[in-house]
Amino acid sequence: MKQPRRWHFLCGFALAVLLVAGLGEVFLRLFPPRDFHDYLGERNPRHGPYVPDADFGLTYQNWDLFANDHAERLRFLGPLAPTSTDARPLWAFFGNSFVHAPGMLADTARQNLHEKRIFNLGRNEHICVRLAQIRLLLDQGLQPERIFIELMPLDVAILGSHPLESIHVTRRGALTYTPRWPAVGGPLLERSALGRAAWFRSGQQKPKPSFHPRQLNHKVADYLLHDLDHLFGRVSQITGQRHIPVTMILIPNYEQVMEGAPFAFQEQLTPLFQKHGLDVFDARACFFKETDRPGLFLPDKHLTPRGNRMLLSALLEHVHHREGPSLSTVAERKP
């Protein structure tokens, strides 16, 4: 009698496991965790404004979607083409929160450069989205005197772990990434919601799982240089056709200024940008001229008002040497 009972127990246990696994499979298919969405491809439930693009990996489906998404900033800018109501030359800034957060570089320029119109979109975006925005704005008639593109190691970290070739825009317009699968058992994991969950929780689904942003201070990998070469080559072509100069602003990060991290990021990217005819402002020198470097940073490692004034002054001096003596430094304008 003991043997049948044992088989009954084992069968019951197996059925219970299958039932729980089946419920888990159904639940994960219907309600995948939000942190899985980026790797679900066409299973991603999100909607977005994007379509695939050969130049930048993705771009907006149309101008109206972009304009609605940035309505407040575009209203502030006014008509994209120059008008008689405001004939001041326009400087357009693109970058991360070091440019567009309240009180940062764009606001500091707006407060000090009254002879220029200062435009920035004011939002953190994927680096490919930022570059696609430049092309879209130019196509719609934006005519800046100069474009400034800020770049720090953190800006390209997303491409470090998710190269251009991994970008996938779904039919619903959402940005996703093609996940990396193991060589053995990959197809089985891909077809199973439970298998995907286990693999994604391991963190190995990223196309470059061993990448870490701090690596960029020491070396920019060849595949990342290849992607940046492609992206900024297209930026150069698009702006060059319109005779709009572009200045790349390379801001050192906190680790480079305060902790002695190397400057491989700046040293490898400067010749890449210059190869495409882009002007490069490597801002590290102005940071190391300061005797009170801790006073340049807020607790969240963004720049203080003094740090932003210092950065703007050094940027104006850089542009002054390229364009002539029409610009004075912030110190000359305001105590």
C-alpha positions as CSV (number, residue, x, y, z in Angstrom):
1,M,0.0,0.0,0.0
2,K,2.9,2.4,0.6
3,Q,4.1,2.3,-3.0
4,P,0.7,3.6,-4.5
5,R,0.5,6.3,-1.9
6,R,4.0,7.4,-2.8
7,W,3.0,7.6,-6.5
8,H,-0.1,9.5,-5.6
9,F,1.9,12.0,-3.7
10,L,4.4,12.4,-6.5
11,C,1.7,12.8,-9.1
12,G,-0.1,15.3,-6.9
13,F,3.1,17.3,-6.3
14,A,3.9,17.3,-10.1
15,L,0.4,18.5,-10.9
16,A,0.6,21.2,-8.3
17,V,4.0,22.4,-9.7
18,L,2.6,22.4,-13.3
19,L,-0.5,24.3,-12.1
20,V,1.6,27.0,-10.4
21,A,4.0,27.2,-13.3
22,G,1.1,27.5,-15.7
23,L,-0.5,30.2,-13.7
24,G,2.9,32.0,-13.5
25,E,3.3,31.7,-17.2
26,V,-0.1,33.1,-17.9
27,F,0.3,35.9,-15.4
28,L,3.7,37.0,-16.7
29,R,2.4,37.0,-20.3
30,L,-0.5,39.2,-19.3
31,F,1.3,41.4,-16.8
32,P,5.0,41.5,-17.5
33,P,7.0,43.6,-14.9
34,R,7.7,47.1,-16.1
35,D,11.5,46.5,-16.0
36,F,11.0,43.7,-18.6
37,H,9.2,46.0,-21.1
38,D,12.4,47.2,-22.7
39,Y,13.3,43.7,-23.8
40,L,9.9,42.3,-24.9
41,G,10.0,43.6,-28.5
42,E,6.6,43.4,-30.0
43,R,5.2,42.0,-26.8
44,N,5.9,45.4,-25.2
45,P,2.5,46.8,-24.2
46,R,3.7,50.5,-24.3
47,H,2.9,52.9,-27.1
48,G,5.4,55.5,-28.2
49,P,6.0,58.2,-30.8
50,Y,8.9,56.6,-32.6
51,V,9.7,54.8,-35.9
52,P,13.0,53.1,-36.9
53,D,15.5,55.4,-38.6
54,A,18.7,54.6,-40.4
55,D,20.6,57.7,-39.2
56,F,19.9,57.6,-35.5
57,G,18.2,54.3,-34.8
58,L,14.9,55.9,-34.2
59,T,13.0,59.2,-34.8
60,Y,9.6,60.6,-34.3
61,Q,6.7,59.4,-36.5
62,N,5.8,63.0,-37.4
63,W,6.3,66.6,-36.4
64,D,2.9,66.8,-34.6
65,L,3.8,64.1,-32.1
66,F,7.1,65.8,-31.3
67,A,5.5,69.2,-31.1
68,N,2.8,68.0,-28.7
69,D,5.4,66.3,-26.5
70,H,7.4,69.5,-26.2
71,A,4.6,72.1,-26.6
72,E,5.7,74.3,-23.7
73,R,9.3,74.7,-24.9
74,L,8.3,75.3,-28.5
75,R,5.8,78.0,-27.4
76,F,8.6,79.6,-25.5
77,L,10.8,79.5,-28.6
78,G,8.1,81.0,-30.9
79,P,8.3,80.7,-34.7
80,L,11.2,78.4,-35.7
81,A,12.3,80.6,-38.5
82,P,13.8,84.1,-37.7
83,T,11.2,86.9,-37.4
84,S,11.3,90.6,-37.2
85,T,9.9,90.5,-33.7
86,D,13.1,89.0,-32.3
87,A,16.1,89.2,-34.6
88,R,18.6,88.0,-32.1
89,P,20.8,85.1,-33.2
90,L,19.7,81.8,-31.6
91,W,21.9,79.3,-29.8
92,A,20.4,75.9,-29.4
93,F,21.6,73.6,-26.6
94,F,21.1,69.9,-26.5
95,G,22.2,67.6,-23.7
96,N,21.4,66.1,-20.3
97,S,20.4,67.7,-17.1
98,F,23.7,69.6,-16.8
99,V,22.3,71.6,-19.7
100,H,18.6,71.8,-19.2
101,A,17.8,71.4,-15.5
102,P,16.7,74.6,-13.7
103,G,19.7,76.8,-13.1
104,M,22.1,74.8,-15.2
105,L,24.0,75.8,-18.4
106,A,21.1,76.8,-20.6
107,D,19.5,78.9,-17.9
108,T,22.8,80.5,-17.0
109,A,23.3,81.4,-20.7
110,R,19.8,82.8,-20.9
111,Q,20.4,85.0,-17.9
112,N,23.7,86.3,-19.1
113,L,23.6,86.4,-22.9
114,H,20.9,88.9,-23.6
115,E,22.0,89.4,-27.2
116,K,21.3,85.7,-27.9
117,R,18.1,83.7,-27.9
118,I,18.8,80.5,-25.9
119,F,16.8,77.4,-26.7
120,N,16.8,74.0,-25.0
121,L,14.1,71.4,-24.9
122,G,14.5,70.8,-21.1
123,R,14.2,67.0,-20.9
124,N,16.5,64.0,-20.5
125,E,16.3,61.8,-23.5
126,H,18.1,58.8,-25.0
127,I,21.2,60.2,-26.9
128,C,19.7,58.9,-30.2
129,V,16.5,60.8,-29.6
130,R,18.3,64.0,-28.9
131,L,20.1,63.8,-32.2
132,A,17.0,62.9,-34.1
133,Q,15.4,66.0,-32.5
134,I,18.1,68.2,-33.9
135,R,17.3,67.0,-37.5
136,L,13.6,67.3,-37.0
137,L,13.8,70.9,-35.7
138,L,16.1,71.9,-38.6
139,D,13.8,70.3,-41.1
140,Q,10.9,72.4,-39.6
141,G,12.8,75.6,-40.1
142,L,14.9,76.1,-36.9
143,Q,17.9,78.3,-38.0
144,P,20.3,78.5,-35.0
145,E,23.5,80.5,-35.3
146,R,25.2,77.6,-33.5
147,I,24.2,74.3,-32.0
148,F,25.8,73.1,-28.7
149,I,25.7,69.4,-27.9
150,E,26.8,68.5,-24.4
151,L,28.3,65.1,-23.8
152,M,29.5,63.3,-20.6
153,P,30.3,59.7,-20.1
154,L,26.9,59.1,-18.7
155,D,25.2,60.3,-21.9
156,V,26.7,57.4,-23.9
157,A,26.4,54.8,-21.2
158,I,23.1,53.6,-22.7
159,L,24.9,52.8,-25.9
160,G,27.6,51.0,-24.0
161,S,25.2,48.4,-22.8
162,H,22.7,48.7,-25.7
163,P,24.5,49.4,-29.0
164,L,22.7,50.9,-32.0
165,E,22.2,47.5,-33.6
166,S,20.1,46.4,-30.5
167,I,17.5,49.2,-30.8
168,H,14.1,48.0,-31.9
169,V,11.1,50.2,-32.4
170,T,7.8,48.3,-32.0
171,R,4.8,48.7,-34.3
172,R,3.2,50.7,-31.4
173,G,6.1,53.1,-31.6
174,A,7.9,52.1,-28.4
175,L,11.7,52.0,-27.9
176,T,12.9,48.6,-27.0
177,Y,16.1,46.6,-27.3
178,T,16.8,43.2,-28.7
179,P,17.9,41.1,-25.7
180,R,20.9,38.9,-25.6
181,W,20.1,35.2,-25.2
182,P,22.4,32.3,-24.0
183,A,23.9,30.1,-26.6
184,V,22.3,27.0,-25.1
185,G,18.6,27.1,-24.4
186,G,18.1,30.6,-25.7
187,P,15.1,29.8,-28.0
188,L,13.3,28.0,-25.1
189,L,13.8,30.9,-22.8
190,E,12.6,33.3,-25.4
191,R,9.3,31.5,-25.9
192,S,8.6,31.1,-22.2
193,A,7.5,34.0,-20.0
194,L,8.9,32.2,-17.0
195,G,12.1,31.5,-18.8
196,R,12.4,35.2,-19.9
197,A,11.7,36.3,-16.3
198,A,14.5,34.1,-15.0
199,W,17.0,35.3,-17.7
200,F,16.0,39.0,-17.3
201,R,16.4,38.9,-13.5
202,S,19.9,37.6,-14.0
203,G,20.8,40.9,-15.8
204,Q,22.4,39.0,-18.7
205,Q,19.8,40.0,-21.2
206,K,21.6,43.3,-22.0
207,P,23.4,43.1,-25.3
208,K,26.7,44.1,-23.5
209,P,26.1,42.8,-20.0
210,S,29.7,43.3,-18.8
211,F,29.6,47.1,-19.6
212,H,29.7,49.5,-16.7
213,P,29.5,53.3,-17.1
214,R,32.7,53.8,-15.1
215,Q,34.7,52.0,-17.9
216,L,34.2,55.1,-20.1
217,N,36.7,57.1,-17.9
218,H,39.3,54.5,-18.8
219,K,38.5,53.4,-22.3
220,V,35.7,53.8,-24.9
221,A,35.2,50.4,-26.5
222,D,35.6,50.0,-30.2
223,Y,31.9,49.1,-30.8
224,L,30.9,52.2,-29.0
225,L,33.3,54.4,-30.9
226,H,31.8,52.9,-34.1
227,D,28.3,53.8,-33.1
228,L,29.3,57.4,-32.1
229,D,31.2,57.7,-35.3
230,H,28.0,56.9,-37.2
231,L,25.8,59.1,-35.2
232,F,27.9,62.2,-35.2
233,G,28.9,61.7,-38.8
234,R,25.2,62.1,-39.6
235,V,25.0,65.1,-37.3
236,S,27.9,66.7,-39.2
237,Q,26.3,66.0,-42.6
238,I,22.9,67.4,-41.5
239,T,24.2,70.6,-40.0
240,G,26.9,71.0,-42.6
241,Q,24.3,71.1,-45.4
242,R,22.8,74.1,-43.6
243,H,26.2,75.7,-42.7
244,I,25.3,75.6,-39.0
245,P,28.4,75.2,-36.8
246,V,28.2,72.6,-34.0
247,T,30.2,72.8,-30.7
248,M,30.6,69.6,-28.7
249,I,30.8,70.5,-25.0
250,L,32.7,67.8,-23.1
251,I,32.0,68.3,-19.4
252,P,34.1,66.2,-17.1
253,N,32.2,64.1,-14.5
254,Y,32.6,64.3,-10.7
255,E,34.8,61.3,-10.6
256,Q,37.2,62.9,-13.1
257,V,37.3,66.2,-11.3
258,M,37.3,65.1,-7.7
259,E,38.5,61.5,-7.7
260,G,41.3,61.5,-10.2
261,A,39.5,59.3,-12.8
262,P,41.3,59.3,-16.2
263,F,40.0,61.3,-19.2
264,A,39.9,58.6,-21.9
265,F,36.4,59.6,-22.8
266,Q,37.4,63.1,-23.8
267,E,40.7,62.0,-25.4
268,Q,39.1,59.4,-27.6
269,L,36.1,61.3,-28.7
270,T,37.8,64.6,-29.5
271,P,39.5,63.3,-32.6
272,L,36.4,61.5,-33.6
273,F,34.3,64.7,-33.6
274,Q,37.1,66.7,-35.2
275,K,37.3,64.2,-38.0
276,H,33.7,65.1,-38.8
277,G,34.4,68.9,-38.7
278,L,32.7,69.4,-35.3
279,D,34.1,72.0,-33.0
280,V,35.1,70.5,-29.6
281,F,35.2,72.4,-26.2
282,D,36.9,70.1,-23.7
283,A,35.9,71.9,-20.4
284,R,38.3,70.1,-18.1
285,A,40.9,72.9,-18.0
286,C,38.5,75.4,-16.4
287,F,37.6,73.0,-13.6
288,F,41.3,72.4,-12.7
289,K,42.0,76.1,-12.6
290,E,39.7,76.4,-9.7
291,T,41.2,76.2,-6.2
292,D,37.8,75.4,-4.6
293,R,36.7,72.5,-6.8
294,P,34.3,71.0,-4.2
295,G,32.4,74.3,-4.4
296,L,31.6,73.7,-8.0
297,F,29.3,70.7,-7.2
298,L,26.0,70.4,-5.6
299,P,25.4,67.3,-3.3
300,D,23.8,65.5,-6.3
301,K,27.0,66.2,-8.3
302,H,25.4,68.7,-10.7
303,L,27.1,72.1,-10.9
304,T,26.5,75.0,-8.5
305,P,25.6,78.4,-9.8
306,R,29.3,79.3,-9.6
307,G,30.2,76.2,-11.5
308,N,27.7,77.0,-14.2
309,R,29.0,80.6,-14.5
310,M,32.6,79.2,-14.7
311,L,31.6,76.7,-17.4
312,L,29.7,79.3,-19.5
313,S,32.5,81.8,-19.2
314,A,35.0,79.2,-20.5
315,L,32.6,78.2,-23.3
316,L,32.2,81.9,-24.4
317,E,36.0,82.3,-24.4
318,H,36.3,79.2,-26.6
319,V,33.7,80.5,-29.1
320,H,35.3,83.9,-28.9
321,H,38.5,82.5,-30.3
322,R,36.6,80.8,-33.1
323,E,34.2,83.6,-34.1
324,G,35.9,86.9,-33.1
325,P,35.6,89.4,-30.3
326,S,31.8,89.8,-30.3
327,L,31.4,87.8,-27.1
328,S,32.5,88.8,-23.6
329,T,32.9,86.5,-20.7
330,V,30.3,86.2,-17.9
331,A,32.7,87.9,-15.5
332,E,32.9,90.9,-17.8
333,R,29.1,91.2,-17.9
334,K,28.1,90.6,-14.3
335,P,30.0,90.6,-11.0
